[in-house]
Amino acid sequence: MSNVHELTYLKEKIQELKDTGVYRQLPVNAGPCEAVIDLNGKEVINLSSNNYLGLANHEKVKKAAIDAVNKYGAGAGAVRTIVGNMDIHEELEAVLAKFKREEAVVVFQSGFACNAGAIQAITSKGDLIISDELNHASIIDGVRLSKADKAVFKHSDMNDLERILKEKRDSYNNVLIITDGVFSMDGDIAKLPEMVELAEKYHCLTYVDDAHGSGVLGENGRGTVDHFGLHGKVDFSIGTLSKAIGVVGGYVAGSKTMKEWLLHRGRPILFSTSLPPAAVGAIIQSVKMLMESSEFTDKLWNNARYFKDKLSKLGYNIGKSETPITPIIIGDEKKTMDFSKALLDNGVFVSGIVFPTVPKGTGRVRCMITANHTTAQLDKAISIIEKVGKTLNII
Ligand SMILES: *Cc1c(COP(=O)(O)O)cnc(C)c1O
């Protein structure tokens, strides 16, 4: 028998990844996350980041991070419930509550940690969680950590959601409906008004993870809830500070009661060190800039509209996105990966996304447009996408 420490069982699984063509090497970016990056030693146009507003490398945001390090040091030193709650963490939550137009905000170390901690804390045995089938992996894991029962409704299908509610509502104490605000693979927006109506009809709680909506939708990027004017109607409004805000972190916005409880039972808050001062200082700066001006979100949407319009005129299938997320749907898995690779060889980095991340036969490359792209960069990317698409007989 071989030595167990050789991890043969993992080696076998890795070989399986290689045999099925899904093994990958991590791309290496040698500089900041910008519209043009030095990827694996080659200059390429970056159509793959979540840095929607270009804040990740903004001078003012970097300066705020440096100032926070000078004042508070590199690390927070403890979890928030012991001595890791600095006055800037309090300031951050106040600024975010104002931005989100909600009573209170609790910050977590990431969007992932937020879902892993919040969902289990606000549900118990005897409750039911109903989740959209396309919800993000961190929601799926968060739901797994809850003692509540689980049900899944067909993507954005309000009839299916109501079917489950009719069948099961009466057998449970609380029912929590969970959805992404914006679905990251297709760029479509959740049917929040209808969902909130159903939640009211059946006395349910609502939980919206707006990772791709915050900084993008609503007034100056206030998110999907603001976009639909549903303030006060969504009980738990989740956002990340890692995408449009350009730094790292996650939060729940909602009522003071929500905050009081999560500060006692949100396990990542109790058992994991709080966000480092640099991140907190940078986020406060980003959010303040967003509140002051619509310059960032206007630029993002102008770029997205420009890019989408040109791609559909070229004859590409760009799906049903309602946000700057722009999929180019290819279908076949291998062809999708070939397309992505050829684009990279020609100077455009846009990741290929295939099964199991999206359903079989719906492979796509996903273009992420940001406020940072210049028109010249977008034009160059479009002409490369045209050339490669013609070579591969996609258009
Ligand atoms: C990206 C994403 C997350 C994770 O956020 P991080 O801050 O990167 O951990 C959570 N939920 C959704 C819907 C996401 O798209």
PDBQT file of the ligand as one rigid body, heavy atoms in Angstrom, charges set to zero:
ROOT
HETATM    1  C1  LIG A 401     -18.937  37.464  -5.583  1.00  0.00    +0.000 C 
HETATM    2  C2  LIG A 401     -20.122  37.084  -4.803  1.00  0.00    +0.000 A 
HETATM    3  C3  LIG A 401     -20.014  36.802  -3.441  1.00  0.00    +0.000 A 
HETATM    4  C4  LIG A 401     -18.692  36.754  -2.741  1.00  0.00    +0.000 C 
HETATM    5  O1  LIG A 401     -18.232  38.019  -2.427  1.00  0.00    +0.000 OA
HETATM    6  P1  LIG A 401     -16.730  38.224  -1.911  1.00  0.00    +0.000 P 
HETATM    7  O2  LIG A 401     -16.777  39.522  -1.231  1.00  0.00    +0.000 OA
HETATM    8  O3  LIG A 401     -15.843  38.172  -3.094  1.00  0.00    +0.000 OA
HETATM    9  O4  LIG A 401     -16.450  37.091  -0.957  1.00  0.00    +0.000 OA
HETATM   10  C5  LIG A 401     -21.173  36.518  -2.746  1.00  0.00    +0.000 A 
HETATM   11  N1  LIG A 401     -22.383  36.495  -3.362  1.00  0.00    +0.000 NA
HETATM   12  C6  LIG A 401     -22.515  36.742  -4.670  1.00  0.00    +0.000 A 
HETATM   13  C7  LIG A 401     -23.869  36.720  -5.287  1.00  0.00    +0.000 C 
HETATM   14  C8  LIG A 401     -21.386  37.031  -5.437  1.00  0.00    +0.000 A 
HETATM   15  O5  LIG A 401     -21.528  37.279  -6.746  1.00  0.00    +0.000 OA
ENDROOT
TORSDOF 0
